Amino acid sequence: MIVRPYTDEDLAAIVRIHTANGLPPNCLPACCKRDAAGNPIYAPLFFMKKILADGDRICLASFLKLTSEAFLFVDHEYADPERRWLALQKLTAATLSEAAKKGVEDVTAWVPPALNRPFGERLIALGATKSPWDSYSFLLE
């Protein structure tokens, strides 16, 4: 078994593995797709792509994409709740617009369990979707 960098020639094997696992389309990253002309899609946020091969067989693949984590700080002594809500809407729109211009594809907010109901509802009202997937993190030091 060897671990090596991904090449465009690996695409067919990755698509085969993706299909065989019955994964939804959004689980096939952009860097593993082709444009209308058949060229590999350039996806700069994918900074690491690794393949594990046993002989000529690709057995596993791992892709790392830069992601954006949102942090929010609210002065709850500022104005009334309605004015803070308007401020949050304005800040969110400006933040997401600038992130999109910089090539960011998604922004994630991890909400502490104690704030999930009240603040999660606000995030949904702002256009966020609650992920049905559990999150597991590797904290690198």
Buried (B, 14 or more C-beta within 10 A) or exposed (E): EEEEEBEEEBBEBBBEBBEEEEEEEEEBBBBBBEEEEEEBEEBEBBEEBEBBBEEEEBEEBEBEBEEBEBEEEEEEEEEEEEEBBEBBBEEBEEBBEEBEEEEBBEBEBEBEEEEEEEBBEBBEEBEBEEEEEEEEEEEEE
